[in-house]
Amino acid sequence: MKVEIYSDGSARGNPGPGGYGTVLRYVDPKGEEHIREFSGGYVETTNNRMELMGAIAGFEALKRPCEVVFTSDSKYVVDAFNQNWVGSWLKNNWKKADKKPVKNVDLWKRLLAAVEPHEVTFVWVKGHAGHHYNERCDELATTAADSDNRMEDRAAE
């Protein structure tokens, strides 16, 4: 099953109120398009945590192993996989090359568990450049960040 996941994160201040937006797209064998959207807002968080939450929301929504093209304007998320930062962090007990601890380990662990059963291609797109689904994710993320119905992000840095 081939699925496309698009995600974006937003924070109003860093830290500050934030949100994520995610779009899942699947075209079934009959050629019919299926779209699911997810979003959530947090009282105080960081942009990077929301970028991770957008990815997590998409992967956790998948109910069986899939072939996934994950697209985001977050170099933080995309490069972590494409440049194998994650592999280095795991090998070095969640320490970066400069020996400092990796931030947002709670969400990285959650994302790694969610990604694990899938065959994933990570694609970076320039933000705010007219990419339809990236723009939709940004809209979902900023709406969630600005909503009155935001959650607490207990581990925000």
N, C-alpha and C positions, 0 to 999 in steps of 0.2 A: 504494500500500500504506500503510495507516494503522497506526502503531505508537505505543504509549505507553511512555515511559521514565520511571522513577522512580529517584531516587538520593539518597544521603545520605553524609555524611562524619563522621568522629569522630576526636577526638584526646584522649588521656588526659594532660592537660597541654598546653600550647601554647607551645613544642613539647613533644612527647612521643610515646609509641607511638600509632599511629593506624591507621585503616582506612576503607575505603569499601564501600558496598553498593549494588547496582544491580539493578533488576528491569525486564526488557523484557516487554511484554504485547502480543500480537497476536491478533486474532480473525479467523480465515480466512473465506472466503466461505460456508462451510458452517455458520458460527456456532461453530466449535470454537476454544476458547481455547488459546493457546500461551504458556507462560511460560518465560523464561530468567533465571537469577540469576547475578550476578557479584560477587566480593568480593576484596579484597586487603588485607594488613596491612603496615605499615611500622614499623621499629624506632624512628625518630624523625622526626617530621614536624609539620605544623600542620593545624588543622581546615580552613582554607581550601584547602590543597593536597588534602586528602582529598575535600572537596566537589567540586573540579575533577576529581579522578580518577574519582569516581563518574559524573560526566557523561561524561567521556571514554570510560570502559568501555562505557557504553550506546551512544554514537554510533559508536564504532569497531567495534562488533559488527554494525552494519547493513551489508549487502553490496550494496545498491543504493539509489538515492534513494527516500526515503519522506516521507510526511506524518507529522510527529512532534509529539506533545504531550509535552513534557518537564516533569515535575513534581518540585519539590524544596522543601525548607524552607530552602534557602540563598538569602538575599537577595543575597549576594555574587555568586552565579552568575546568578540570575534577573534581578536589576536590571542587571547588566552588559549584558545583551541588551535588556531591556525599556526601559531608560532610555538606551540607546545609549552607555554608557560605553566599550564596546569600540571603537565608531567614533571616538570622541574620542581614545582611546589610540593607535589606529592613525595618525590624522591628526597626533598630537603625538609620534610616534616613541616610544611606550610611556611617556609621561609623563602623570601625572594633572593635574588642573586646578591643583593647588598646585605644579606643576613637579617634584614628586618622582617617582622612577621607580615604575612599576607593579610590584607584587610578583608572583611566580609566572609571569613572562612565558613561561617554557618550557612550562608547562601551558596557559596561555591560547592560545599559538600552536597547540599540539596540538589543543585543543578547537575552535578556529576552523576548522582544517583538517577535523576530523571532522564538524562541523556543516554546512560549506559546501554539500554536494550536496543537502541536505534542506530541506524547507519546515517550519519549526519554530515552534511556539507555546510560549512559556515561561510556566509557571504556578507561582506560589508558594503553598505551603500551610504553615499553622502546624505546627511540629514538636511531637511528643509530644501530639497532639490527637486521636488515634484514627483517623487516615487509614490504612486497611489497608496500602497499599503503602509509604507513608512509614514506618510502623512496622516493616514487614518489612525495608526498606532499613537502618533504624537497627539492627535486630537483626544483620543481615549485617555492617554496619560495625563495631559494637562487638565482635562475635565475632572479626572479623579483627584488630582492634586488640589484643585480649587473647590472640591465639593465639601459639604458640611458633614458628610458621612465617612470620615477618615478613621483609620485604625491606628493603634500605637505600634511602632516598630521598636520592639524591645531591645534589639541589638544594634541600633543605628549608632554610627561612630561620629 
